[in-house]
């Protein structure tokens, strides 16, 4: 992104003329290694444009999550080339239903979006940053003020904004990327594209895989683009997917002339373009024979008992250092809330789903005779001193063949645990995670109560 800075009289940089194509002209020289430019601004104050890599800028922001999940991979690609006139590959529908767009900052992307909005929508455009006055060719078309005039406005803030589920608040990087993402993904004309192949990180569990797959299907549906998972991209064998899930395999006519190939998981998934959609996972995504087996098991174990479902994520989720509602609440707070609910609603049993051995011990000690749990593979936090993810620990502890068998067993037990949670009267989890989404989807809206402890503290 090119940002505005004070004119540096002490250095001699390439001089550009301030006109509507200035950012595109500057980016041509950025590709040749230049990072700073003088801007000649006839009749108005001169200034400099300074280029900063998008991903570095976001990750240096004080509000960016301090988590390896976000920091290890690129989230914001560099947009050296983009075309504001290629509307087929701009997601302008993200602005539908609003009356105004409000920008805190003046930079390359807020100006590009402002010009796009003014040319192609009826939205009013308003800036807080008076640096917009440095662009005389845009100044007459916008207003300036400390806040939006309309209550129905998109708010584009200066700092990083982590809530990618939001549809009315963004960072300038986040909104620009969601609008122009097709121009990053492919050079193909949008009308030529039939398929998208999504590569999933091998660290992702089945909840994240199914969630990402379904959200991608919804995001691409309006473009009539079908989504498929790249064969072999996850830590599960293709035969395992075929055995337990109803996921379409890639068609024979898929090729480079009709397909988008997504290799950067975070760059695609961690966007409002994707995450504004619900995961919409349901039992139809599972093999019907597998579902029938789980129903029989749940009927035997739960039956007509009044059961509270409890999901406690630990181990790698704690090590990953997630923030907000995604960071697990401590076990003492969880036990306190569970105890209150058990006494308040007179539960017969607690079904516990957890991969953390310490949590299981604490729960059994706190609620003797009440805990039901399936045979999940469980770990301790100490096992994650040399690894960051459960997937890495599975690989470390197994040889090649036993690894895949172990991964399949763990997968089956996990799905059983989420299905059992879905058969409970209510759900209580220590944090928001894909397990909550999966159990809720299997439950089909029947929970009397669904509570996230990390959101209640």
Secondary structure, 3 states (H helix, E strand, C coil): CEEEECCCCCCCCEEEECCCCHHHHHHHHHCCCCCEEEEECCCCCCEEEEECCHHHHHHHCCCCCCCHHHHCCCCCCCCCCCCCCCHHHCCHHHHCCCCEEEECCCEHHHHHHHHHHHHHCCCEEEECCHHHHHCHHHHCCCEECCCCCCCCEEEEECCCCCCCCCCCEEEHHHHHHHHHHHHHHCCCCHHHCCEEEECCCCCCCHHHHHHHHHHHHHHHHCCCCEEEECCCCCCCCHHHHHHHECCCCCCCCCCCCCEEEECCHHHHHCCHHHHCCCCCCCHHHECHHHHHHHHHHHHHHCCCCCEEEEEECCCHHHHCCCCHHHCCCCHHHHHHHHHHHHHHHCCCEEEEEECEHHHHHHHHHHCCCCEECCCCCCECHHHHCCCCCHHHHHHHCCCHHHHHHHHHHHHHHHHHHHHHHHCCCEEEECCCCHHHHHHHHHHCCCCCCEEEHHHHC
